[in-house]
Structures are given as C-alpha cells and as structure tokens.
Amino acid sequence: MSVQVENLEKNMAKLTVEVPAEELEKAIQAAYMKQRSRISLPGFRKGKVPRHMVEKMYGPEIFYEDAVNSILSKEYPKAAEESELQIVSRPAVDVVQLEKGKNFIFTAEVAVKPEVTLGKYLGVAVKKADIAVSEEEITAEIERERESNARMVTVEGRPVEDGDTAVIDYEGFVDGEAFEGGKGENHSLVIGSHSFIDTFEEQLIGKNTGDDVTVNVTFPEDYHSPEVAGKAAMFQVKINEIKAKELPELDDDFAQDVSEFDTLAEYRESVEKKLIERKEAEARREKENELIEKIIEDSQMEIPDAMIETQTENMVDDFANRLAQQGMPMEQYMQFTGMTEEKLMEQMRPDALKRIQSGLVLEAIAKAEDIQVSEDDVEAELGNMAEMYGMEVDKLKEIFVESERENMKKDLAIQKAVDLIVEKAEEQAE
C-alpha cells in the first residue's frame, strides 16, 4: 500500500491510497467465499458454482462491493496512520480505480485538526457572581421539602378547592357519541394542574363528594386525536373522593424526619450551607463558560465543515444511545416528537461547533503553558473513577487500555487549563 497526501484549503486533506492488485484479488475471493452458499446456477448444486462461472453470468462487479468494503475497513486506518495527519472527521471516500488485475486506488478527503492562534487567555475579565443566599430562598427550599413529605388525606364536609386531588369517574361524548379514550374510573386529578383540557378542572371546583357533574369543554384544534380535535365535548363526571395535601408541622420533629439534625435551627443552617455550595458550583460553571466564550472570540481558528459534521453526528449517536438506555428507540422518539434526523442534526450543530472551539482553545492553552499531567494525576483520577463506579482500582486499571489512558491525560490537561484561566481571571462587580 502507498499513500500520497495532498493538502487542500480550509484544513482539509486528500489521501490517495493505492492497494496492490493481489490484495484486491484476495478481497474478491473472500467476497465470493462469503456469498457462494447463496448462489445457484442451472447445472450446479447450490453453493458449488465456480467463481468464474458466477462472474461470467453476472459480471465481475458482483463481488466488488463486499471486496471494497473489506479493503477500506482494513487499509484506510493504516493510511490515516501513515499520513501522520491529525484527522478529525470521517473520511469522504471515492473509488478511483477498481478493476481485476490492476491496483485498487481510492481517495479519502478528511478534515485536519485546525491550528489555533490564541488571543488573551490569562487575566480575562468576567462578572463577579453573587452567591449570597436570602432567607426567602432558605424558606422556599424547606417548603419544597415539606411538600415532598406531605401526605394525602381524605377531605370531609367541604367541596373541591383549587389544589385538591379529585378522584373521579368520567366519560366523554362528542355529538352525543362516546369517543375512544374518553372514559376513566377512579382517576386522581389534581385541580389546577391543567392536565385535562380547557376548563375541565375549574368546573369541578365547589362540587362535593358524590356529586354528578356535567362538564362542557372544547378540544384544541391541534389535539392529538383528529376525530375530536376542535370539537365541543360533554363529560359526565362522578366525584368519588376529595383529597388534600397535609403538610408536616415545621418543628424539630420535622427536622429529625428529613435530616440528620435534631433541631429545626440546625436543619435550617444546613439548608443554607447547601444552597451556598450549589450557588458556588453554578457560579464556577458560569465563570468557566464565560471565560471560554471570551477566549474563543479573541482567538483565530478555521473549523472545517467536515469536522463540525462529524462532531454533530457523534452527538446524535450519543443522544440515541441515551434514549436506548431509557428503553426508547430513536425511531420511536422521532415518531413521538415529529423530529427528523436532519432537524436533530441542525439543532445540535451550534453546540457541536462550540464544543469543538472550546476543546481547541483549551488544548492550545495547555500547550502554550506547557501543562503536564503526571502519573500521580492519572492515578488520582483512576481512584476517583473507581470510587464513583464502586470498583477496585486494580480492576479498573485492567480494563483501561493505553489509548484510554492517553485520552484521560488529554482530558486532565484540559481541566488544568480551565483551572488556570479561572484562577487568573479578573472578576468585576456588576
């Protein structure tokens, strides 16, 4: 195999790869051996047709696709390594010569990692974040905890109020006819949640347990069931039960139930501390993002489209994998949301560009500052990961191949670059 490299405009390059005719012949023979069990011709038993007869009948091209795919999967990675280019995209492959008895020639256009000309990156001015926590915020956090520890109690002697949960039977009719999906029994409906259409919930306010209520509503024009969309409907509703939230008393017993503290005062102090820690973490993230954005604006780099395309495709693949882990295939997500792969790619493209720019400037800063990652740094990170996954460090090391270890070093160098620009930033009061 021989490789020629041609540098193109906008950080693109073309590899011209020539593979000996003998390798092409081996790949064609392998394709024949793979397919022959499915080939039949008159006068031959299935799977026993000689290759030259198949090629005479269907043309030698019949095995080319499999042969080419086999060669590309083996030879392109070798060519990419031999080129010594920092390739940052999937290759756009074009077959130049494909003929029995001749060398197989293909080209691969690829994006090459752009050079970055850094602007100012140390001492960049950012807004100083306000991490003070107000009494109102502490109270609101405690109230959320009370809400989550509330219990539902059956209400006696009063009608439905906003915020109650009404346990109802219902059946809906459009033009006097019951419709599919319009019936339910012992359904718990939170009044004011707007989980039912139009003014359905409001019409139950003031009604009592045991009441039969006629509810009149109009379905939205864009309702998901076309047979009732935009139409007036009447629901017959029976109120079986009224329930309301009962919040726990705000006292020392409550503090003991929801925390490790004995008194409400101690619990309140702990809530304040957690809120401050949360704000500090948020402020740190916002500071990092603002710094990186400013450094990107002050730096120069030419990002090839193919690099952005590859990053976007990787993000779509990651998104699909996360959906699959939650039990939802990508096709089902597309169906539910009306999204298409093209729309998703377009939606993710700006974030893909930002990720690329961020990674490039931070790598450039790490290089400019000669940031080193020691083996102690790697060992410490492996220890953190082992603790996170509940594994022994030695077990984790066994499954960490060398390339993953190198990637970890790059990630740690980038994190050190982030720490450096944050440390050197100049905070300005608003």
C-alpha positions in Angstrom: 0.0 0.0 0.0 1.2 3.5 -0.8 -0.2 6.8 0.5 0.0 10.3 -1.0 -1.1 13.3 0.9 -2.4 16.5 -0.7 -3.2 19.4 1.5 -6.4 21.2 0.5 -8.0 24.5 1.5 -9.7 25.2 4.9 -7.9 22.5 6.8 -8.9 19.6 4.5 -6.6 17.0 3.0 -6.9 14.3 0.4 -5.2 10.9 0.9 -4.7 8.9 -2.3 -4.2 5.3 -1.4 -3.0 2.6 -3.8 -3.5 -1.1 -2.8 -1.7 -3.9 -4.7 -3.8 -5.9 -7.2 -3.0 -9.1 -5.2 -4.8 -7.6 -2.2 -7.8 -6.8 -4.4 -7.8 -10.3 -5.7 -7.8 -11.7 -2.1 -10.7 -9.5 -1.2 -12.7 -10.5 -4.2 -12.1 -14.2 -3.5 -13.1 -13.7 0.2 -16.3 -12.0 -1.0 -17.0 -15.0 -3.3 -16.4 -17.4 -0.5 -18.8 -15.4 1.8 -21.6 -15.4 -0.8 -21.3 -18.7 -2.6 -23.6 -20.6 -0.3 -26.4 -18.4 -1.6 -25.6 -18.7 -5.3 -27.2 -21.1 -7.6 -27.0 -21.7 -11.4 -28.6 -24.3 -13.6 -26.4 -27.4 -13.8 -24.6 -26.7 -10.4 -25.6 -27.6 -6.9 -26.4 -24.5 -4.7 -23.2 -23.3 -3.1 -21.0 -25.2 -5.6 -20.9 -22.7 -8.5 -17.3 -21.9 -9.5 -16.4 -18.2 -9.2 -15.5 -17.8 -12.9 -19.0 -19.0 -13.9 -20.7 -16.5 -11.5 -18.5 -13.7 -12.9 -19.3 -14.8 -16.5 -23.0 -14.8 -15.8 -23.3 -11.7 -13.6 -20.1 -9.8 -14.3 -17.0 -9.5 -12.1 -18.7 -6.5 -10.4 -20.9 -8.8 -8.4 -18.2 -9.2 -5.7 -16.8 -5.7 -5.8 -19.0 -4.1 -3.1 -18.0 -6.6 -0.4 -14.4 -6.6 -1.6 -14.2 -2.8 -1.5 -15.8 -2.6 2.0 -13.3 -5.2 3.3 -10.3 -3.3 1.8 -11.4 0.1 3.1 -12.0 -1.1 6.6 -8.5 -2.6 6.7 -6.5 -0.2 4.6 -7.9 3.3 5.5 -6.9 3.1 9.2 -3.4 2.2 8.1 -3.3 5.0 5.5 -4.6 7.5 8.1 -1.8 6.5 10.5 0.8 6.6 7.8 -0.2 10.1 6.7 0.7 11.4 10.2 -2.2 13.9 9.9 -4.4 14.8 12.9 -7.6 13.6 11.3 -10.8 15.0 12.9 -13.6 13.8 10.6 -14.9 10.7 9.0 -13.4 10.2 5.5 -15.3 11.0 2.3 -14.2 8.1 0.2 -14.1 8.0 -3.6 -13.0 4.9 -5.6 -10.6 5.9 -8.4 -9.7 2.6 -9.9 -11.4 -0.8 -9.4 -10.5 -3.4 -12.0 -9.4 -7.0 -11.8 -5.7 -7.4 -12.3 -5.0 -3.8 -11.5 -4.1 -1.9 -8.3 -7.1 -0.7 -6.3 -6.9 3.1 -5.9 -9.2 5.2 -3.7 -9.1 8.7 -2.2 -10.3 9.9 1.2 -11.0 13.5 1.9 -10.6 14.3 5.6 -10.6 17.3 7.9 -7.4 18.1 9.7 -7.2 19.5 13.2 -7.0 23.3 12.9 -4.2 25.4 14.3 -5.3 27.9 16.9 -3.9 31.4 17.3 -4.7 32.4 20.8 -5.7 35.8 21.9 -5.7 36.9 25.5 -6.4 34.0 27.8 -5.0 34.9 31.2 -6.4 37.8 33.2 -9.7 37.8 31.2 -12.4 39.9 32.9 -15.6 38.3 34.0 -18.6 39.3 36.1 -18.4 38.5 39.7 -21.2 36.2 40.7 -23.5 36.9 43.7 -23.6 33.7 45.8 -25.5 35.2 48.8 -28.4 33.2 49.9 -31.6 35.0 51.1 -33.9 34.0 53.9 -36.6 33.7 51.3 -34.5 31.1 49.3 -33.9 29.1 52.5 -37.6 29.1 53.4 -38.6 28.1 49.8 -36.2 25.2 49.9 -37.6 24.0 53.3 -41.1 24.4 51.9 -40.2 22.2 48.9 -39.0 19.5 51.4 -42.3 19.9 53.3 -44.2 19.4 50.1 -42.3 16.3 49.2 -43.1 14.9 52.7 -46.8 15.8 52.6 -49.4 13.1 52.8 -52.8 12.9 51.1 -55.8 12.9 53.4 -59.5 12.5 52.5 -61.5 15.7 52.9 -64.9 15.6 54.6 -67.5 18.3 54.8 -66.3 20.7 52.2 -66.4 21.0 48.3 -63.5 20.7 45.9 -60.9 23.6 46.1 -58.1 24.6 43.8 -55.0 22.4 44.6 -57.1 19.4 45.8 -57.0 16.0 44.2 -60.4 14.8 43.0 -60.8 11.1 42.5 -63.3 10.8 39.6 -65.1 8.6 37.1 -65.7 10.2 33.8 -67.0 9.6 30.3 -66.8 12.0 27.4 -69.2 12.5 24.5 -68.9 14.3 21.2 -72.1 14.9 19.2 -73.8 12.6 21.7 -71.5 9.7 21.0 -68.9 8.3 23.4 -65.4 8.5 21.9 -62.3 6.3 22.3 -60.0 7.3 25.2 -62.7 9.5 26.8 -63.5 7.2 29.7 -61.8 6.6 33.1 -62.5 5.3 36.6 -61.1 6.4 39.9 -58.8 8.8 38.2 -56.8 11.1 40.5 -57.0 14.6 39.0 -55.0 17.5 40.6 -57.2 20.6 40.4 -55.2 23.4 38.9 -52.6 21.1 37.2 -54.2 21.7 33.8 -53.6 18.1 32.9 -57.1 17.9 31.5 -58.2 20.1 28.6 -59.8 23.5 28.6 -61.7 24.4 31.8 -62.4 20.8 32.8 -60.8 21.1 36.3 -62.2 24.5 37.1 -65.8 23.2 36.6 -65.2 20.7 39.5 -64.4 23.5 42.0 -67.2 23.9 44.5 -68.6 20.4 43.9 -68.9 17.8 46.7 -68.1 14.1 47.1 -70.9 12.0 45.5 -71.9 14.8 43.1 -72.6 14.0 39.4 -71.3 16.9 37.3 -71.7 17.8 33.7 -68.6 19.3 32.3 -68.5 21.1 28.9 -65.2 21.7 27.1 -63.8 22.3 23.7 -60.9 20.2 22.4 -57.9 22.3 21.0 -57.6 22.4 17.2 -54.2 20.7 17.4 -55.4 17.9 19.7 -53.5 14.6 19.0 -56.8 12.7 18.2 -58.1 14.1 14.9 -61.6 12.7 15.5 -62.2 15.1 18.4 -59.8 18.0 17.6 -61.5 21.4 17.7 -64.9 19.9 18.7 -67.1 20.6 21.7 -67.4 17.7 24.2 -69.6 16.9 27.2 -68.2 14.8 30.1 -70.3 13.1 32.7 -68.2 13.1 35.9 -68.8 11.4 39.3 -66.8 12.7 42.2 -65.8 9.7 44.3 -63.5 11.3 46.8 -61.7 14.6 47.6 -58.2 14.6 48.8 -55.9 17.3 50.0 -52.2 17.6 51.0 -51.5 17.7 54.6 -48.1 19.3 55.3 -46.0 18.2 58.3 -45.6 20.8 61.1 -42.4 22.9 60.8 -40.8 21.8 64.0 -37.9 19.8 65.4 -39.7 16.5 64.7 -39.8 17.5 61.0 -36.1 18.3 61.0 -35.3 14.9 62.6 -37.5 13.2 60.0 -35.9 14.8 56.9 -32.3 15.2 58.1 -29.6 14.1 60.5 -30.2 17.2 62.7 -32.1 17.3 66.0 -33.4 20.8 65.8 -35.1 23.0 63.1 -32.5 25.7 63.6 -29.7 23.2 62.8 -31.6 21.9 59.8 -32.1 25.5 58.5 -28.4 26.2 58.8 -27.6 23.1 56.8 -30.1 24.1 54.1 -28.3 27.5 53.9 -24.9 25.8 53.6 -26.1 23.5 50.8 -27.7 26.4 48.9 -24.4 28.4 49.1 -22.5 25.3 47.9 -24.9 25.0 45.0 -24.6 28.6 44.1 -20.8 28.4 44.2 -20.8 25.4 41.9 -23.2 27.2 39.5 -21.1 30.4 39.6 -17.9 28.3 38.8 -19.6 26.8 35.8 -20.9 30.1 34.6 -17.5 31.7 35.1 -15.8 28.9 33.1 -18.3 29.2 30.3 -18.0 33.0 30.1 -14.2 32.8 30.1 -14.1 30.2 27.4 -16.5 32.1 25.2 -14.4 35.3 25.5 -11.2 33.4 24.8 -12.8 31.8 21.7 -13.9 35.3 20.5 -10.3 36.6 20.9 -8.7 33.6 19.1 -8.5 32.6 15.5 -9.1 29.2 14.0 -10.7 27.8 10.8 -13.0 25.0 11.5 -13.7 22.7 8.5 -17.3 21.8 7.9 -16.5 18.1 7.9 -15.2 18.4 11.4 -18.4 20.0 12.6 -20.4 17.4 10.7 -18.6 14.5 12.4 -19.0 16.1 15.8 -22.7 16.6 15.2 -23.1 13.0 14.1 -21.3 11.8 17.2 -23.6 13.9 19.4 -26.7 12.5 17.7 -25.3 8.9 18.2 -24.7 9.7 21.9 -28.3 11.0 22.2 -29.6 7.9 20.5 -27.6 5.7 22.9 -29.0 7.6 26.0 -32.6 7.1 24.6 -31.9 3.4 24.1 -30.7 3.1 27.7 -34.0 4.6 28.8 -35.9 2.0 26.7 -36.9 4.3 23.8 -35.6 3.5 20.3 -34.6 6.6 18.2 -37.3 5.8 15.7 -40.0 5.9 18.4 -38.6 9.2 19.7 -38.8 10.6 16.2 -42.4 9.4 15.8 -43.5 11.0 19.1 -41.8 14.3 18.6 -42.1 14.8 14.9 -38.4 15.2 14.8 -36.2 14.0 11.9 -32.5 13.2 11.8 -31.9 16.2 9.6 -33.7 18.5 12.1 -31.9 17.0 15.0 -28.5 17.5 13.3 -29.4 21.1 12.5 -30.5 21.6 16.1 -27.2 20.2 17.5 -24.8 21.8 15.1 -24.3 25.1 17.0 -23.5 23.1 20.2 -21.2 20.9 18.2 -19.3 23.9 16.9 -19.0 25.3 20.4 -17.6 22.1 21.8 -15.0 22.0 19.0 -13.9 25.6 19.6 -13.8 25.0 23.4 -11.7 21.9 23.0 -9.3 23.5 20.6 -8.6 26.7 22.6 -8.2 24.7 25.8 -5.7 22.3 24.2 -3.9 25.3 22.8 -3.7 26.9 26.2 -2.4 23.6 27.7 0.3 23.5 25.0 1.2 27.2 25.4 1.5 26.8 29.2 3.3 23.5 28.9 0.8 21.9 31.2 2.0 18.4 32.2 -0.1 15.5 33.5 1.8 13.3 35.9 1.3 9.6 36.6 0.1 10.7 40.1 -2.6 12.8 38.4 -3.7 9.8 36.4 -3.7 7.5 39.5 -5.7 10.0 41.4 -8.3 10.2 38.6 -8.5 6.4 38.4 -9.1 6.4 42.2 -12.0 8.9 41.8 -13.5 6.8 39.0 -13.1 3.6 40.9 -15.0 5.2 43.9 -17.7 6.5 41.6 -18.3 3.1 40.0 -17.8 1.1 43.2 -14.9 -0.8 41.8 -11.4 -1.7 42.9 -8.7 0.5 41.4 -6.7 -2.5 40.1 -9.8 -3.9 38.4 -10.4 -0.6 36.7 -6.8 -0.4 35.5 -7.2 -3.9 33.9 -9.9 -2.7 31.6 -8.2 0.7 30.8 -6.3 0.2 27.5 -3.4 2.5 26.7 -5.4 4.7 24.3 -8.0 5.4 27.0 -5.2 6.3 29.4 -3.8 8.8 26.9 -7.3 10.3 26.4 -7.5 10.6 30.2 -4.3 12.5 30.2 -5.6 14.9 27.5 -8.8 15.5 29.5 -6.8 16.2 32.7 -4.6 18.6 30.8 -7.7 20.4 29.5 -9.1 20.6 33.0 -5.8 22.0 34.3 -6.1 24.7 31.5 -9.6 25.5 32.7 -8.4 25.8 36.3 -5.6 28.1 35.2 -7.8 30.5 33.3 -10.3 30.6 36.2 -7.5 31.2 38.7 -6.1 34.1 36.6 -9.4 35.7 35.7 -10.2 39.2 36.8 -13.6 39.4 38.5 -15.5 42.6 38.1 -18.5 43.7 40.1 -21.6 44.4 38.1 
